[in-house]
Amino acid sequence: MIEPSDPGLAGIWHKVHAGQRLDQADAELLLATDELHVLGRLADLVRRRRHGGRTYYIINRHINYTNRCVLACLFCGFRRSPGDHDAMELSVEDVAAVAASAEQAGACEVHMTGGLHPRWKLGHYVRILQAIRRSAPGVHIKAFTAVEIAHIARLSRLTVRAVLERLVEAGLGSLPGGGAEIFDDRVHARAFRHKMGAEDWFAVHRTAHEMGLRSNATMLYGHVETPAERVRHMLRLRELQDQTGGFQAFVPLSFIPGGSPLSHLDGPTGLDDLRTVAVSRLLLDNFDHIKTFWIMHTLKLSQLALNFGADDMDGTVVRYDIVKAADGAEVSVERLRQTIRECGLEPVERDSFYRPRGAE
């Protein structure tokens, strides 16, 4: 048994082994510790209590239907203004064709997000969903961040609940967790001043959960936030999860500076990535799943993260325009499975609700 040499970690060690809840001070200490092997062992212990060696992946397809956005967040290298030469928007027919191609290739989910288009109202998104239902009736549609939902509601002069009801009727199956970034006023003012605040983000997800929609939650880290702000972000998610139980997975997103107004920053190190994954597994005791998003972590680091608390590698993705991944934006199913097996773990193909899919 690996035990900590740092006396400050001893109390946390005993808490984890006793199944007790960690607090802000515990998590800050873990983010700062040099005893990475102890942190990894603790996170892996919690992961294996929940999932054993089972490690999940999904055959999915990401669709980013527009990069036109009314915001100008400093961390974002994806958004474009309407007049930019590389501003992009896919037609309803284009999106439906991509979804159909994904289903034919074996995907069970399409994951759709985009910028806050200045003119698209609710009817446009309803038409997208209806077109996918016709072209790819067997796929689950996970779509629209809380930021997009609130933007659609404002443009359409409707409540968030009314927007969600119309979208569900048209085929929406669940919500992704994007747009959370960091729940802190200081960080919000510095890096994404005009984006929705934490309370509005929580209101969208609370409403979705009350309606029976499941969602994910994210955190974009490694830019201008402090470790303490990172921990407070996770604790706020834990609090809502205590109340609704509607979150399926937590997805820590590693900031990639390239192409953004914050490109002068270094971004998080690999050690920071592993610490953040591990602490999220230890702190978010009411989240069933912790995802390592290989697009941002890279496949090699994601493989390590599977031993630092993560139990889900996301999926085949195929294309992801929001950031440019070091490993490209597509991996084969066999490569995902092999990456998992090399850790001595069991690959499990899942659907959008973590139900096993197919024979393993």
C-alpha positions in Angstrom: 0.0 0.0 0.0 1.3 3.4 -1.0 0.9 5.9 1.8 1.8 9.6 1.8 5.0 10.9 3.3 3.5 14.4 3.6 1.7 14.6 6.9 -0.7 17.0 5.3 -2.0 14.3 3.0 -2.5 11.7 5.8 -5.9 13.1 6.8 -7.1 13.1 3.2 -5.7 9.5 2.7 -7.9 8.3 5.6 -10.9 10.3 4.5 -10.8 8.7 1.0 -10.3 5.2 2.4 -13.3 5.8 4.8 -15.4 7.1 1.9 -15.7 10.5 3.5 -16.4 13.7 1.5 -13.5 16.0 0.8 -13.6 19.8 1.2 -12.0 22.9 -0.4 -8.9 22.7 1.7 -8.4 19.0 0.9 -8.7 19.6 -2.8 -6.4 22.6 -2.9 -3.7 20.5 -1.1 -4.1 17.7 -3.6 -3.8 20.1 -6.5 -0.5 21.3 -5.0 1.0 18.0 -3.9 4.3 16.7 -5.4 3.3 13.2 -4.4 1.6 12.5 -7.7 1.8 8.7 -7.1 -0.3 9.0 -4.0 -2.8 11.3 -5.7 -3.1 8.8 -8.6 -3.5 5.9 -6.3 -6.3 7.6 -4.3 -8.2 8.6 -7.4 -7.8 5.2 -8.9 -9.1 3.6 -5.7 -12.3 5.7 -6.0 -12.6 5.0 -9.7 -12.3 1.2 -9.2 -14.9 1.3 -6.4 -17.4 2.6 -8.9 -16.4 0.9 -12.1 -13.8 -1.8 -11.5 -11.7 -2.0 -14.6 -14.6 -1.0 -16.9 -13.6 2.0 -19.1 -16.1 3.5 -21.4 -16.1 4.9 -25.0 -18.7 5.8 -27.5 -18.9 5.8 -31.3 -20.0 9.3 -31.9 -19.7 12.3 -34.2 -19.2 15.9 -33.2 -20.8 18.6 -35.4 -19.9 22.2 -34.9 -22.5 23.9 -37.1 -21.3 27.5 -37.0 -18.3 29.5 -35.7 -20.2 32.8 -36.0 -20.6 34.2 -32.5 -21.8 37.4 -30.9 -19.3 36.9 -28.1 -15.5 37.4 -28.1 -14.2 35.3 -25.2 -10.5 35.7 -24.8 -9.9 31.9 -24.5 -11.7 31.1 -27.7 -9.9 30.6 -31.0 -13.0 29.2 -32.7 -15.4 32.1 -33.0 -15.6 34.4 -36.0 -17.3 37.6 -36.7 -19.9 37.7 -39.5 -17.6 39.4 -42.0 -14.6 37.2 -41.5 -13.5 35.2 -44.5 -13.5 32.0 -42.6 -16.8 32.4 -40.9 -18.8 29.2 -41.3 -22.3 28.0 -40.9 -23.7 24.6 -42.0 -27.1 24.4 -43.6 -29.8 22.3 -42.1 -29.3 19.8 -45.0 -25.5 19.7 -44.4 -26.0 18.9 -40.7 -28.5 16.2 -41.5 -26.2 14.7 -44.1 -23.3 14.5 -41.6 -25.6 12.8 -39.0 -26.7 10.3 -41.6 -23.2 9.5 -42.6 -22.3 9.1 -38.9 -25.1 6.6 -38.3 -24.1 4.6 -41.4 -20.6 4.4 -39.9 -21.9 3.0 -36.7 -22.3 6.1 -34.5 -25.0 6.0 -31.9 -24.7 9.7 -30.9 -24.2 13.1 -32.5 -22.8 15.8 -30.3 -23.6 19.3 -31.6 -22.5 22.7 -30.4 -21.6 26.0 -32.0 -21.2 29.7 -31.6 -24.0 32.1 -30.7 -25.3 32.9 -34.1 -26.6 36.5 -34.3 -29.8 35.6 -36.2 -30.7 31.9 -35.6 -33.8 31.6 -33.5 -35.5 28.6 -32.0 -37.2 27.6 -35.3 -33.8 27.0 -37.0 -32.6 24.7 -34.3 -35.9 22.8 -34.3 -35.5 22.3 -38.1 -31.9 20.9 -37.5 -33.2 18.4 -35.0 -36.2 17.4 -37.1 -33.9 16.9 -40.1 -31.5 14.7 -38.1 -34.5 12.6 -36.8 -35.4 12.0 -40.5 -31.9 11.3 -41.8 -30.5 9.4 -38.8 -33.4 8.1 -36.7 -31.2 5.8 -34.7 -28.8 8.3 -33.2 -29.1 10.1 -29.9 -28.8 13.9 -30.2 -26.7 15.6 -27.5 -26.7 19.2 -28.4 -26.6 22.9 -27.3 -24.6 24.2 -24.4 -26.4 26.1 -21.6 -25.0 29.3 -23.2 -26.6 28.5 -26.5 -30.0 27.6 -24.9 -30.0 30.9 -23.0 -29.1 32.8 -26.3 -31.8 31.0 -28.2 -34.3 31.9 -25.5 -33.3 35.6 -25.6 -33.5 35.9 -29.4 -36.8 34.0 -29.5 -38.3 35.9 -26.5 -39.1 32.6 -24.7 -38.3 31.1 -21.4 -35.5 28.6 -21.1 -38.1 25.9 -20.2 -40.2 26.7 -23.3 -37.1 26.4 -25.5 -36.1 23.1 -24.0 -39.6 21.7 -24.4 -39.6 22.6 -28.1 -36.2 21.1 -28.6 -37.0 17.9 -26.8 -40.2 17.6 -28.9 -38.1 17.9 -32.0 -35.6 15.3 -30.9 -33.1 16.6 -28.4 -32.0 13.8 -26.1 -29.5 15.4 -23.6 -27.3 18.4 -23.1 -23.5 18.7 -23.2 -21.7 20.5 -20.4 -19.9 23.2 -22.2 -20.0 26.9 -21.5 -19.2 26.5 -17.8 -15.6 27.6 -18.1 -14.8 28.7 -14.5 -17.5 29.8 -12.1 -15.8 32.9 -10.6 -16.6 36.6 -11.0 -12.9 37.6 -11.3 -12.2 35.0 -14.1 -15.5 35.9 -15.8 -14.6 39.6 -15.9 -11.2 38.9 -17.3 -11.6 36.1 -19.8 -15.3 36.0 -20.9 -16.9 39.2 -19.7 -20.0 39.1 -21.8 -20.7 35.4 -21.6 -23.5 34.2 -19.3 -22.6 34.0 -15.6 -22.6 31.0 -13.3 -26.1 31.5 -12.0 -27.6 31.5 -15.5 -25.6 28.4 -16.4 -26.9 26.6 -13.4 -30.5 27.7 -14.1 -30.4 26.1 -17.5 -29.1 22.8 -16.2 -31.4 22.8 -13.2 -34.4 23.3 -15.5 -33.2 20.6 -17.8 -32.8 18.2 -14.9 -36.3 19.0 -13.6 -37.6 18.1 -17.1 -35.8 14.7 -16.9 -33.0 15.7 -19.3 -29.5 14.5 -18.4 -26.5 16.6 -19.0 -22.7 16.8 -18.5 -20.7 19.4 -16.7 -17.3 20.9 -17.8 -14.5 23.1 -16.5 -12.1 24.9 -18.8 -8.8 25.1 -16.7 -5.3 26.2 -17.2 -5.8 29.9 -18.3 -6.2 32.7 -15.8 -7.9 30.9 -12.9 -6.2 30.0 -9.6 -6.2 26.5 -8.1 -8.7 27.7 -5.4 -11.1 29.0 -8.1 -10.8 25.7 -9.9 -11.8 23.8 -6.7 -14.7 26.2 -6.0 -16.0 25.5 -9.5 -16.1 21.8 -8.8 -17.8 22.3 -5.5 -20.6 24.3 -7.0 -21.2 21.5 -9.5 -21.2 19.0 -6.6 -23.8 21.1 -4.8 -26.2 21.2 -7.8 -25.7 17.4 -8.3 -26.7 16.9 -4.6 -29.9 18.6 -5.4 -30.9 17.2 -8.9 -28.7 14.2 -9.6 -29.0 15.1 -13.3 -25.3 15.3 -14.3 -23.9 12.2 -15.9 -20.2 13.0 -16.3 -17.7 15.7 -15.4 -15.4 16.7 -18.2 -12.2 18.7 -17.3 -11.2 20.6 -20.5 -7.5 21.5 -20.8 -7.1 25.0 -22.2 -5.3 25.1 -25.5 -4.0 28.6 -26.1 -3.2 28.5 -29.8 -5.3 30.8 -32.0 -6.9 32.6 -29.0 -6.3 36.1 -27.6 -4.7 34.3 -24.7 -2.1 32.5 -26.9 0.7 34.1 -24.9 -0.2 31.7 -22.0 1.4 28.4 -21.8 -1.7 26.4 -20.9 -1.7 23.6 -18.4 1.2 21.0 -18.2 0.6 17.3 -18.4 1.1 17.1 -14.6 -1.6 19.7 -14.1 -3.9 17.7 -16.4 -3.4 14.6 -14.3 -3.8 16.4 -11.0 -7.1 18.0 -12.2 -8.5 14.7 -13.4 -7.6 13.0 -10.1 -8.9 15.8 -7.9 -12.2 15.9 -9.8 -12.6 12.1 -9.2 -11.9 12.6 -5.5 -14.0 15.7 -5.0 -17.0 15.0 -7.2 -18.2 12.0 -5.2 -21.7 12.3 -6.5 -20.7 12.2 -10.2 -20.8 8.7 -11.7 -18.3 9.4 -14.5 -15.1 11.4 -15.0 -14.1 11.9 -18.7 -10.7 12.4 -20.1 -11.4 14.2 -23.4 -8.5 12.9 -25.6 -8.9 15.7 -28.1 -7.6 18.1 -25.5 -5.5 15.8 -23.3 -4.0 13.7 -26.2 -4.4 10.0 -26.4 -1.2 9.3 -24.5 -2.1 11.6 -21.6 -5.6 10.3 -21.6 -4.2 6.8 -21.2 -2.4 7.9 -18.0 -5.6 9.7 -16.8 -7.4 6.3 -16.8 -5.1 5.5 -13.9 -5.8 8.9 -12.3 -9.5 8.6 -11.8 -11.0 8.9 -15.3 -13.3 6.1 -16.5 -14.5 7.5 -19.9 -12.4 8.4 -23.0 -15.3 10.0 -24.9 -15.3 8.6 -28.5 -14.4 8.5 -32.1 -15.4 12.2 -32.6 -14.3 12.4 -36.3 -14.2 16.2 -36.4 -13.8 18.8 -33.8 -13.4 22.4 -34.9 -13.4 24.2 -31.6 -9.8 23.4 -30.9 -7.1 21.7 -33.0 -6.1 18.5 -31.3 -2.5 17.3 -31.2 -3.6 13.8 -32.2 -6.0 14.9 -35.0 -9.8 14.7 -34.5 -10.4 11.1 -35.3 -9.4 7.7 -33.9 -10.6 4.3 -34.8 -12.6 2.2 -32.4 -9.8 -0.4 -32.3 -7.3 2.3 -31.3 -9.5 3.5 -28.5 -9.9 -0.1 -27.3 -6.2 -0.8 -27.5 -5.4 2.3 -25.6 -7.7 1.1 -22.8 -6.4 -2.4 -22.9 -2.8 -1.3 -22.6 -3.7 0.0 -19.1 -4.9 -3.4 -18.1 -8.5 -2.1 -18.2 -11.7 -3.4 -19.9 -13.0 -1.4 -22.9 -16.8 -1.0 -22.8 -18.6 0.5 -25.7 -21.5 2.6 -24.3 -24.5 4.6 -25.4 -25.3 8.2 -24.4 -26.5 7.0 -21.0 -23.6 4.7 -20.2 -25.5 1.5 -21.0 -23.2 -1.1 -22.6 -23.6 -1.4 -26.3 -22.6 -4.5 -28.3 -20.4 -7.4 -27.3 -17.1 -6.7 -25.7 
